[in-house]
Amino acid sequence: MDFVMFLSEAQSAEAGATTGGLGFSYIISIVVMLGIFYFLLWRPQSKERKKVEAMLQEMEVGDVVVTTSGFYGVLIDITDEDVIVEFGSNKNCRIPMRKSAIAQVEKAEK
């Protein structure tokens, strides 16, 4: 009978040790998943945002821009948050818009 009691105590000790190991591996797996999330989602998005901000900061009057709707135009005036873009060969077609509506900038030839 003592032998059976000894076995049940050993099994319960092993179960406690196994549970502690599972908790540690659970924490490690969460850290690994957060690392993957950072490198696959957040970091590339941050790089792209910085690239777009740099593009918008380097815009100058006379540059050709493409809007998010696909229209090509020439920058006429730039303020802090807005730009005025001239579309087509008609000099009367000038439209103010937000800088965030600019998708691409092609530098003017000097």
N, CA, C and O atoms as a Tinker XYZ file with bonds, in Angstrom:
   440  protein
     1  N      0.817000   -1.181000    0.000000    73     2
     2  CA     0.000000    0.000000    0.000000    64     1     3
     3  C      0.868000    1.254000    0.000000    63     2     4     5
     4  O      0.527000    2.250000   -0.638000    81     3
     5  N      1.986000    1.204000    0.714000    73     3     6
     6  CA     2.882000    2.346000    0.732000    64     5     7
     7  C      3.467000    2.618000   -0.657000    63     6     8     9
     8  O      3.713000    3.764000   -1.033000    81     7
     9  N      3.679000    1.544000   -1.400000    73     7    10
    10  CA     4.220000    1.711000   -2.745000    64     9    11
    11  C      3.230000    2.452000   -3.649000    63    10    12    13
    12  O      3.650000    3.293000   -4.444000    81    11
    13  N      1.939000    2.164000   -3.550000    73    11    14
    14  CA     0.906000    2.815000   -4.343000    64    13    15
    15  C      0.827000    4.299000   -3.974000    63    14    16    17
    16  O      0.674000    5.149000   -4.851000    81    15
    17  N      0.929000    4.609000   -2.688000    73    15    18
    18  CA     0.903000    5.993000   -2.240000    64    17    19
    19  C      2.132000    6.730000   -2.755000    63    18    20    21
    20  O      2.035000    7.897000   -3.135000    81    19
    21  N      3.267000    6.082000   -2.774000    73    19    22
    22  CA     4.492000    6.691000   -3.279000    64    21    23
    23  C      4.346000    7.024000   -4.771000    63    22    24    25
    24  O      4.784000    8.086000   -5.212000    81    23
    25  N      3.732000    6.121000   -5.545000    73    23    26
    26  CA     3.522000    6.364000   -6.968000    64    25    27
    27  C      2.571000    7.531000   -7.206000    63    26    28    29
    28  O      2.816000    8.354000   -8.088000    81    27
    29  N      1.498000    7.616000   -6.439000    73    27    30
    30  CA     0.549000    8.710000   -6.642000    64    29    31
    31  C      1.178000   10.053000   -6.275000    63    30    32    33
    32  O      0.883000   11.062000   -6.916000    81    31
    33  N      2.038000   10.085000   -5.259000    73    31    34
    34  CA     2.732000   11.333000   -4.914000    64    33    35
    35  C      3.718000   11.722000   -6.005000    63    34    36    37
    36  O      3.858000   12.908000   -6.301000    81    35
    37  N      4.396000   10.774000   -6.602000    73    35    38
    38  CA     5.347000   11.050000   -7.677000    64    37    39
    39  C      4.615000   11.568000   -8.917000    63    38    40    41
    40  O      5.087000   12.481000   -9.594000    81    39
    41  N      3.466000   10.976000   -9.199000    73    39    42
    42  CA     2.690000   11.426000  -10.363000    64    41    43
    43  C      2.164000   12.846000  -10.161000    63    42    44    45
    44  O      2.180000   13.644000  -11.098000    81    43
    45  N      1.704000   13.171000   -8.967000    73    43    46
    46  CA     1.210000   14.523000   -8.721000    64    45    47
    47  C      2.356000   15.527000   -8.752000    63    46    48    49
    48  O      2.148000   16.670000   -9.160000    81    47
    49  N      3.551000   15.139000   -8.336000    73    47    50
    50  CA     4.713000   16.031000   -8.420000    64    49    51
    51  C      5.084000   16.282000   -9.878000    63    50    52    53
    52  O      5.429000   17.406000  -10.243000    81    51
    53  N      5.015000   15.242000  -10.718000    73    51    54
    54  CA     5.293000   15.403000  -12.146000    64    53    55
    55  C      4.250000   16.300000  -12.807000    63    54    56    57
    56  O      4.592000   17.118000  -13.662000    81    55
    57  N      3.017000   16.160000  -12.431000    73    55    58
    58  CA     1.955000   16.981000  -13.007000    64    57    59
    59  C      2.170000   18.445000  -12.651000    63    58    60    61
    60  O      1.942000   19.318000  -13.490000    81    59
    61  N      2.598000   18.731000  -11.445000    73    59    62
    62  CA     2.882000   20.116000  -11.049000    64    61    63
    63  C      4.048000   20.684000  -11.825000    63    62    64    65
    64  O      4.019000   21.849000  -12.222000    81    63
    65  N      5.070000   19.882000  -12.046000    73    63    66
    66  CA     6.233000   20.351000  -12.810000    64    65    67
    67  C      5.847000   20.585000  -14.268000    63    66    68    69
    68  O      6.320000   21.534000  -14.893000    81    67
    69  N      4.998000   19.731000  -14.805000    73    67    70
    70  CA     4.570000   19.886000  -16.187000    64    69    71
    71  C      3.726000   21.148000  -16.356000    63    70    72    73
    72  O      3.868000   21.847000  -17.360000    81    71
    73  N      2.875000   21.444000  -15.421000    73    71    74
    74  CA     2.034000   22.640000  -15.500000    64    73    75
    75  C      2.892000   23.890000  -15.473000    63    74    76    77
    76  O      2.615000   24.835000  -16.213000    81    75
    77  N      3.918000   23.925000  -14.651000    73    75    78
    78  CA     4.815000   25.078000  -14.611000    64    77    79
    79  C      5.527000   25.252000  -15.934000    63    78    80    81
    80  O      5.718000   26.384000  -16.380000    81    79
    81  N      5.924000   24.168000  -16.574000    73    79    82
    82  CA     6.579000   24.235000  -17.875000    64    81    83
    83  C      5.640000   24.736000  -18.957000    63    82    84    85
    84  O      6.058000   25.461000  -19.860000    81    83
    85  N      4.384000   24.357000  -18.871000    73    83    86
    86  CA     3.405000   24.827000  -19.845000    64    85    87
    87  C      3.191000   26.332000  -19.732000    63    86    88    89
    88  O      3.011000   27.008000  -20.745000    81    87
    89  N      3.209000   26.851000  -18.537000    73    87    90
    90  CA     3.048000   28.294000  -18.351000    64    89    91
    91  C      4.197000   29.063000  -18.978000    63    90    92    93
    92  O      3.986000   30.099000  -19.610000    81    91
    93  N      5.399000   28.564000  -18.807000    73    91    94
    94  CA     6.566000   29.223000  -19.387000    64    93    95
    95  C      6.543000   29.153000  -20.909000    63    94    96    97
    96  O      6.846000   30.138000  -21.582000    81    95
    97  N      6.186000   28.000000  -21.448000    73    95    98
    98  CA     6.135000   27.870000  -22.911000    64    97    99
    99  C      4.997000   28.724000  -23.486000    63    98   100   101
   100  O      5.099000   29.214000  -24.610000    81    99
   101  N      3.922000   28.901000  -22.725000    73    99   102
   102  CA     2.829000   29.767000  -23.156000    64   101   103
   103  C      3.316000   31.209000  -23.264000    63   102   104   105
   104  O      3.003000   31.897000  -24.236000    81   103
   105  N      4.068000   31.663000  -22.288000    73   103   106
   106  CA     4.602000   33.033000  -22.312000    64   105   107
   107  C      5.567000   33.197000  -23.481000    63   106   108   109
   108  O      5.526000   34.214000  -24.173000    81   107
   109  N      6.424000   32.224000  -23.710000    73   107   110
   110  CA     7.378000   32.276000  -24.822000    64   109   111
   111  C      6.633000   32.330000  -26.152000    63   110   112   113
   112  O      7.016000   33.090000  -27.042000    81   111
   113  N      5.576000   31.535000  -26.301000    73   111   114
   114  CA     4.841000   31.542000  -27.566000    64   113   115
   115  C      4.144000   32.884000  -27.798000    63   114   116   117
   116  O      4.054000   33.336000  -28.939000    81   115
   117  N      3.658000   33.517000  -26.757000    73   115   118
   118  CA     3.045000   34.835000  -26.907000    64   117   119
   119  C      4.095000   35.860000  -27.314000    63   118   120   121
   120  O      3.832000   36.697000  -28.177000    81   119
   121  N      5.267000   35.811000  -26.717000    73   119   122
   122  CA     6.346000   36.740000  -27.079000    64   121   123
   123  C      6.752000   36.533000  -28.543000    63   122   124   125
   124  O      6.973000   37.504000  -29.267000    81   123
   125  N      6.850000   35.296000  -28.970000    73   123   126
   126  CA     7.209000   34.999000  -30.358000    64   125   127
   127  C      6.123000   35.512000  -31.311000    63   126   128   129
   128  O      6.437000   36.073000  -32.361000    81   127
   129  N      4.865000   35.327000  -30.955000    73   127   130
   130  CA     3.772000   35.811000  -31.803000    64   129   131
   131  C      3.774000   37.335000  -31.881000    63   130   132   133
   132  O      3.514000   37.893000  -32.947000    81   131
   133  N      4.061000   38.011000  -30.783000    73   131   134
   134  CA     4.151000   39.469000  -30.805000    64   133   135
   135  C      5.321000   39.931000  -31.673000    63   134   136   137
   136  O      5.207000   40.928000  -32.386000    81   135
   137  N      6.436000   39.220000  -31.617000    73   135   138
   138  CA     7.581000   39.538000  -32.471000    64   137   139
   139  C      7.245000   39.382000  -33.944000    63   138   140   141
   140  O      7.606000   40.229000  -34.760000    81   139
   141  N      6.560000   38.310000  -34.282000    73   139   142
   142  CA     6.143000   38.095000  -35.672000    64   141   143
   143  C      5.186000   39.195000  -36.100000    63   142   144   145
   144  O      5.303000   39.720000  -37.207000    81   143
   145  N      4.241000   39.548000  -35.239000    73   143   146
   146  CA     3.292000   40.621000  -35.536000    64   145   147
   147  C      4.029000   41.922000  -35.810000    63   146   148   149
   148  O      3.683000   42.649000  -36.742000    81   147
   149  N      5.039000   42.217000  -35.006000    73   147   150
   150  CA     5.808000   43.453000  -35.180000    64   149   151
   151  C      6.517000   43.469000  -36.529000    63   150   152   153
   152  O      6.423000   44.451000  -37.265000    81   151
   153  N      7.227000   42.390000  -36.863000    73   151   154
   154  CA     8.028000   42.369000  -38.083000    64   153   155
   155  C      7.188000   42.215000  -39.350000    63   154   156   157
   156  O      7.623000   42.652000  -40.415000    81   155
   157  N      6.021000   41.619000  -39.276000    73   155   158
   158  CA     5.216000   41.432000  -40.480000    64   157   159
   159  C      4.197000   42.539000  -40.719000    63   158   160   161
   160  O      3.836000   42.799000  -41.867000    81   159
   161  N      3.727000   43.191000  -39.670000    73   159   162
   162  CA     2.655000   44.160000  -39.854000    64   161   163
   163  C      3.052000   45.580000  -39.479000    63   162   164   165
   164  O      2.946000   46.493000  -40.299000    81   163
   165  N      3.500000   45.768000  -38.270000    73   163   166
   166  CA     3.697000   47.126000  -37.777000    64   165   167
   167  C      4.923000   47.802000  -38.372000    63   166   168   169
   168  O      4.843000   48.968000  -38.759000    81   167
   169  N      6.041000   47.117000  -38.457000    73   167   170
   170  CA     7.281000   47.712000  -38.956000    64   169   171
   171  C      7.188000   48.130000  -40.433000    63   170   172   173
   172  O      7.581000   49.252000  -40.752000    81   171
   173  N      6.691000   47.286000  -41.347000    73   171   174
   174  CA     6.570000   47.732000  -42.745000    64   173   175
   175  C      5.606000   48.908000  -42.897000    63   174   176   177
   176  O      5.837000   49.798000  -43.715000    81   175
   177  N      4.541000   48.915000  -42.123000    73   175   178
   178  CA     3.590000   50.021000  -42.204000    64   177   179
   179  C      4.242000   51.315000  -41.715000    63   178   180   181
   180  O      4.002000   52.382000  -42.281000    81   179
   181  N      5.049000   51.227000  -40.687000    73   179   182
   182  CA     5.759000   52.400000  -40.179000    64   181   183
   183  C      6.751000   52.922000  -41.209000    63   182   184   185
   184  O      6.865000   54.132000  -41.404000    81   183
   185  N      7.466000   52.021000  -41.867000    73   183   186
   186  CA     8.414000   52.435000  -42.910000    64   185   187
   187  C      7.697000   53.127000  -44.062000    63   186   188   189
   188  O      8.169000   54.146000  -44.566000    81   187
   189  N      6.564000   52.582000  -44.478000    73   187   190
   190  CA     5.805000   53.174000  -45.574000    64   189   191
   191  C      5.283000   54.561000  -45.200000    63   190   192   193
   192  O      5.307000   55.478000  -46.020000    81   191
   193  N      4.810000   54.713000  -43.963000    73   191   194
   194  CA     4.315000   56.005000  -43.507000    64   193   195
   195  C      5.428000   57.046000  -43.509000    63   194   196   197
   196  O      5.204000   58.189000  -43.909000    81   195
   197  N      6.620000   56.666000  -43.069000    73   195   198
   198  CA     7.760000   57.593000  -43.079000    64   197   199
   199  C      8.150000   57.971000  -44.509000    63   198   200   201
   200  O      8.511000   59.118000  -44.776000    81   199
   201  N      8.077000   57.017000  -45.414000    73   199   202
   202  CA     8.408000   57.266000  -46.821000    64   201   203
   203  C      7.429000   58.269000  -47.431000    63   202   204   205
   204  O      7.842000   59.186000  -48.140000    81   203
   205  N      6.144000   58.100000  -47.161000    73   203   206
   206  CA     5.120000   59.019000  -47.688000    64   205   207
   207  C      5.288000   60.405000  -47.087000    63   206   208   209
   208  O      5.180000   61.405000  -47.798000    81   207
   209  N      5.553000   60.479000  -45.777000    73   207   210
   210  CA     5.769000   61.782000  -45.133000    64   209   211
   211  C      6.970000   62.504000  -45.731000    63   210   212   213
   212  O      6.923000   63.717000  -45.936000    81   211
   213  N      8.042000   61.773000  -46.010000    73   211   214
   214  CA     9.229000   62.377000  -46.622000    64   213   215
   215  C      8.907000   62.870000  -48.035000    63   214   216   217
   216  O      9.362000   63.942000  -48.435000    81   215
   217  N      8.129000   62.098000  -48.786000    73   215   218
   218  CA     7.745000   62.505000  -50.138000    64   217   219
   219  C      6.936000   63.798000  -50.103000    63   218   220   221
   220  O      7.151000   64.693000  -50.921000    81   219
   221  N      6.007000   63.891000  -49.156000    73   219   222
   222  CA     5.170000   65.082000  -49.060000    64   221   223
   223  C      5.967000   66.301000  -48.587000    63   222   224   225
   224  O      5.648000   67.429000  -48.962000    81   223
   225  N      6.993000   66.086000  -47.774000    73   223   226
   226  CA     7.821000   67.198000  -47.301000    64   225   227
   227  C      8.727000   67.736000  -48.410000    63   226   228   229
   228  O      9.076000   68.916000  -48.399000    81   227
   229  N      9.107000   66.892000  -49.357000    73   227   230
   230  CA    10.021000   67.287000  -50.417000    64   229   231
   231  C      9.316000   67.873000  -51.640000    63   230   232   233
   232  O      9.978000   68.237000  -52.613000    81   231
   233  N      7.979000   67.972000  -51.607000    73   231   234
   234  CA     7.242000   68.534000  -52.749000    64   233   235
   235  C      7.600000   70.003000  -52.926000    63   234   236   237
   236  O      7.795000   70.734000  -51.955000    81   235
   237  N      7.682000   70.416000  -54.181000    73   235   238
   238  CA     7.958000   71.814000  -54.506000    64   237   239
   239  C      6.977000   72.277000  -55.572000    63   238   240   241
   240  O      6.393000   71.469000  -56.293000    81   239
   241  N      6.809000   73.575000  -55.659000    73   239   242
   242  CA     5.949000   74.145000  -56.699000    64   241   243
   243  C      6.531000   73.767000  -58.058000    63   242   244   245
   244  O      7.735000   73.889000  -58.283000    81   243
   245  N      5.659000   73.306000  -58.965000    73   243   246
   246  CA     6.091000   72.895000  -60.298000    64   245   247
   247  C      6.214000   71.395000  -60.448000    63   246   248   249
   248  O      6.319000   70.901000  -61.570000    81   247
   249  N      6.203000   70.651000  -59.345000    73   247   250
   250  CA     6.276000   69.196000  -59.434000    64   249   251
   251  C      4.985000   68.631000  -60.003000    63   250   252   253
   252  O      3.906000   69.180000  -59.782000    81   251
   253  N      5.100000   67.537000  -60.734000    73   251   254
   254  CA     3.930000   66.830000  -61.250000    64   253   255
   255  C      3.515000   65.818000  -60.197000    63   254   256   257
   256  O      4.343000   65.058000  -59.693000    81   255
   257  N      2.228000   65.811000  -59.865000    73   255   258
   258  CA     1.724000   64.901000  -58.841000    64   257   259
   259  C      0.623000   64.027000  -59.417000    63   258   260   261
   260  O     -0.041000   64.392000  -60.387000    81   259
   261  N      0.445000   62.878000  -58.808000    73   259   262
   262  CA    -0.669000   61.988000  -59.111000    64   261   263
   263  C     -1.511000   61.922000  -57.840000    63   262   264   265
   264  O     -0.996000   61.625000  -56.762000    81   263
   265  N     -2.788000   62.197000  -57.970000    73   263   266
   266  CA    -3.664000   62.158000  -56.802000    64   265   267
   267  C     -4.088000   60.716000  -56.524000    63   266   268   269
   268  O     -3.853000   59.822000  -57.336000    81   267
   269  N     -4.710000   60.506000  -55.378000    73   267   270
   270  CA    -5.191000   59.165000  -55.037000    64   269   271
   271  C     -6.298000   58.712000  -55.979000    63   270   272   273
   272  O     -6.571000   57.516000  -56.078000    81   271
   273  N     -6.947000   59.660000  -56.679000    73   271   274
   274  CA    -7.971000   59.293000  -57.663000    64   273   275
   275  C     -7.388000   59.007000  -59.030000    63   274   276   277
   276  O     -8.109000   58.569000  -59.927000    81   275
   277  N     -6.085000   59.245000  -59.213000    73   275   278
   278  CA    -5.442000   58.937000  -60.481000    64   277   279
   279  C     -5.285000   60.121000  -61.421000    63   278   280   281
   280  O     -4.887000   59.936000  -62.571000    81   279
   281  N     -5.584000   61.329000  -60.965000    73   279   282
   282  CA    -5.439000   62.516000  -61.812000    64   281   283
   283  C     -4.014000   63.053000  -61.746000    63   282   284   285
   284  O     -3.413000   63.113000  -60.674000    81   283
   285  N     -3.482000   63.440000  -62.893000    73   283   286
   286  CA    -2.167000   64.071000  -62.968000    64   285   287
   287  C     -2.355000   65.577000  -62.953000    63   286   288   289
   288  O     -3.267000   66.103000  -63.591000    81   287
   289  N     -1.479000   66.277000  -62.216000    73   287   290
   290  CA    -1.555000   67.728000  -62.176000    64   289   291
   291  C     -0.218000   68.318000  -61.777000    63   290   292   293
   292  O      0.719000   67.597000  -61.434000    81   291
   293  N     -0.143000   69.637000  -61.826000    73   291   294
   294  CA     1.085000   70.361000  -61.473000    64   293   295
   295  C      0.802000   71.178000  -60.224000    63   294   296   297
   296  O     -0.231000   71.839000  -60.123000    81   295
   297  N      1.738000   71.127000  -59.265000    73   295   298
   298  CA     1.573000   71.903000  -58.031000    64   297   299
   299  C      1.755000   73.389000  -58.323000    63   298   300   301
   300  O      2.744000   73.796000  -58.933000    81   299
   301  N      0.799000   74.185000  -57.883000    73   299   302
   302  CA     0.851000   75.631000  -58.077000    64   301   303
   303  C      1.212000   76.327000  -56.770000    63   302   304   305
   304  O      1.967000   77.300000  -56.765000    81   303
   305  N      0.660000   75.817000  -55.646000    73   303   306
   306  CA     0.918000   76.431000  -54.346000    64   305   307
   307  C      0.888000   75.346000  -53.276000    63   306   308   309
   308  O      0.146000   74.370000  -53.386000    81   307
   309  N      1.707000   75.528000  -52.235000    73   307   310
   310  CA     1.768000   74.564000  -51.145000    64   309   311
   311  C      1.644000   75.319000  -49.830000    63   310   312   313
   312  O      2.364000   76.290000  -49.597000    81   311
   313  N      0.725000   74.873000  -48.964000    73   311   314
   314  CA     0.615000   75.397000  -47.601000    64   313   315
   315  C      0.923000   74.256000  -46.634000    63   314   316   317
   316  O      1.402000   73.202000  -47.054000    81   315
   317  N      0.652000   74.457000  -45.348000    73   315   318
   318  CA     0.979000   73.434000  -44.349000    64   317   319
   319  C      0.254000   72.113000  -44.599000    63   318   320   321
   320  O      0.878000   71.052000  -44.595000    81   319
   321  N     -1.049000   72.172000  -44.815000    73   319   322
   322  CA    -1.818000   70.940000  -44.985000    64   321   323
   323  C     -2.460000   70.801000  -46.365000    63   322   324   325
   324  O     -2.910000   69.714000  -46.727000    81   323
   325  N     -2.508000   71.876000  -47.129000    73   323   326
   326  CA    -3.188000   71.859000  -48.418000    64   325   327
   327  C     -2.227000   72.176000  -49.557000    63   326   328   329
   328  O     -1.147000   72.731000  -49.354000    81   327
   329  N     -2.652000   71.806000  -50.757000    73   327   330
   330  CA    -1.928000   72.166000  -51.979000    64   329   331
   331  C     -2.951000   72.626000  -53.011000    63   330   332   333
   332  O     -4.127000   72.271000  -52.930000    81   331
   333  N     -2.502000   73.409000  -53.971000    73   331   334
   334  CA    -3.350000   73.773000  -55.103000    64   333   335
   335  C     -2.725000   73.139000  -56.331000    63   334   336   337
   336  O     -1.556000   73.363000  -56.643000    81   335
   337  N     -3.536000   72.336000  -57.024000    73   335   338
   338  CA    -3.057000   71.565000  -58.170000    64   337   339
   339  C     -3.782000   72.055000  -59.418000    63   338   340   341
   340  O     -4.997000   72.249000  -59.418000    81   339
   341  N     -3.006000   72.248000  -60.480000    73   339   342
   342  CA    -3.547000   72.663000  -61.775000    64   341   343
   343  C     -3.643000   71.426000  -62.658000    63   342   344   345
   344  O     -2.652000   70.726000  -62.868000    81   343
   345  N     -4.832000   71.163000  -63.170000    73   343   346
   346  CA    -5.065000   69.983000  -63.986000    64   345   347
   347  C     -5.225000   70.370000  -65.443000    63   346   348   349
   348  O     -5.879000   71.368000  -65.748000    81   347
   349  N     -4.641000   69.598000  -66.347000    73   347   350
   350  CA    -4.791000   69.796000  -67.782000    64   349   351
   351  C     -4.088000   71.049000  -68.272000    63   350   352   353
   352  O     -3.335000   71.687000  -67.536000    81   351
   353  N     -4.343000   71.387000  -69.514000    73   351   354
   354  CA    -3.705000   72.561000  -70.104000    64   353   355
   355  C     -4.518000   73.830000  -69.849000    63   354   356   357
   356  O     -4.066000   74.928000  -70.172000    81   355
   357  N     -5.698000   73.688000  -69.281000    73   355   358
   358  CA    -6.543000   74.830000  -68.977000    64   357   359
   359  C     -6.046000   75.482000  -67.689000    63   358   360   361
   360  O     -6.085000   74.854000  -66.631000    81   359
   361  N     -5.590000   76.702000  -67.755000    73   359   362
   362  CA    -5.022000   77.375000  -66.585000    64   361   363
   363  C     -6.081000   77.741000  -65.545000    63   362   364   365
   364  O     -5.736000   78.148000  -64.436000    81   363
   365  N     -7.372000   77.601000  -65.886000    73   363   366
   366  CA    -8.440000   77.928000  -64.950000    64   365   367
   367  C     -8.853000   76.743000  -64.090000    63   366   368   369
   368  O     -9.682000   76.895000  -63.192000    81   367
   369  N     -8.304000   75.593000  -64.341000    73   367   370
   370  CA    -8.688000   74.385000  -63.594000    64   369   371
   371  C     -7.685000   74.146000  -62.467000    63   370   372   373
   372  O     -6.801000   73.294000  -62.569000    81   371
   373  N     -7.841000   74.907000  -61.404000    73   371   374
   374  CA    -6.976000   74.777000  -60.225000    64   373   375
   375  C     -7.837000   74.345000  -59.054000    63   374   376   377
   376  O     -8.840000   74.981000  -58.733000    81   375
   377  N     -7.432000   73.263000  -58.427000    73   375   378
   378  CA    -8.246000   72.683000  -57.356000    64   377   379
   379  C     -7.415000   72.578000  -56.080000    63   378   380   381
   380  O     -6.334000   71.990000  -56.091000    81   379
   381  N     -7.912000   73.146000  -54.979000    73   379   382
   382  CA    -7.225000   72.945000  -53.696000    64   381   383
   383  C     -7.563000   71.559000  -53.150000    63   382   384   385
   384  O     -8.695000   71.095000  -53.280000    81   383
   385  N     -6.594000   70.914000  -52.551000    73   383   386
   386  CA    -6.814000   69.596000  -51.947000    64   385   387
   387  C     -5.832000   69.372000  -50.804000    63   386   388   389
   388  O     -4.843000   70.093000  -50.674000    81   387
   389  N     -6.105000   68.391000  -49.997000    73   387   390
   390  CA    -5.241000   68.024000  -48.884000    64   389   391
   391  C     -3.976000   67.348000  -49.404000    63   390   392   393
   392  O     -3.987000   66.704000  -50.454000    81   391
   393  N     -2.892000   67.503000  -48.658000    73   391   394
   394  CA    -1.649000   66.824000  -49.038000    64   393   395
   395  C     -1.819000   65.311000  -49.005000    63   394   396   397
   396  O     -1.169000   64.590000  -49.762000    81   395
   397  N     -2.690000   64.837000  -48.129000    73   395   398
   398  CA    -2.890000   63.392000  -48.021000    64   397   399
   399  C     -3.524000   62.795000  -49.275000    63   398   400   401
   400  O     -3.534000   61.575000  -49.436000    81   399
   401  N     -4.058000   63.647000  -50.175000    73   399   402
   402  CA    -4.644000   63.161000  -51.425000    64   401   403
   403  C     -3.589000   62.954000  -52.505000    63   402   404   405
   404  O     -3.916000   62.518000  -53.609000    81   403
   405  N     -2.328000   63.261000  -52.202000    73   403   406
   406  CA    -1.241000   63.074000  -53.168000    64   405   407
   407  C     -0.692000   61.659000  -52.997000    63   406   408   409
   408  O     -0.270000   61.274000  -51.907000    81   407
   409  N     -0.701000   60.895000  -54.082000    73   407   410
   410  CA    -0.212000   59.519000  -54.026000    64   409   411
   411  C      1.220000   59.390000  -54.512000    63   410   412   413
   412  O      1.958000   58.525000  -54.040000    81   411
   413  N      1.628000   60.248000  -55.460000    73   411   414
   414  CA     2.958000   60.131000  -56.043000    64   413   415
   415  C      3.405000   61.501000  -56.501000    63   414   416   417
   416  O      2.595000   62.313000  -56.947000    81   415
   417  N      4.722000   61.760000  -56.386000    73   415   418
   418  CA     5.297000   63.054000  -56.811000    64   417   419
   419  C      6.423000   62.774000  -57.797000    63   418   420   421
   420  O      7.319000   61.974000  -57.526000    81   419
   421  N      6.364000   63.434000  -58.931000    73   419   422
   422  CA     7.441000   63.366000  -59.912000    64   421   423
   423  C      8.092000   64.728000  -59.968000    63   422   424   425
   424  O      7.430000   65.717000  -60.281000    81   423
   425  N      9.355000   64.797000  -59.676000    73   423   426
   426  CA    10.077000   66.064000  -59.621000    64   425   427
   427  C     10.092000   66.747000  -60.982000    63   426   428   429
   428  O     10.233000   66.105000  -62.023000    81   427
   429  N      9.944000   68.064000  -60.943000    73   427   430
   430  CA     9.993000   68.860000  -62.163000    64   429   431
   431  C     11.427000   68.902000  -62.702000    63   430   432   433
   432  O     12.386000   68.946000  -61.932000    81   431
   433  N     11.559000   68.888000  -64.015000    73   431   434
   434  CA    12.882000   68.983000  -64.617000    64   433   435
   435  C     13.345000   70.425000  -64.572000    63   434   436   437
   436  O     12.588000   71.346000  -64.878000    81   435
   437  N     14.580000   70.605000  -64.191000    73   435   438
   438  CA    15.113000   71.965000  -64.061000    64   437   439
   439  C     16.039000   72.305000  -65.187000    63   438   440
   440  O     16.576000   73.411000  -65.232000    81   439
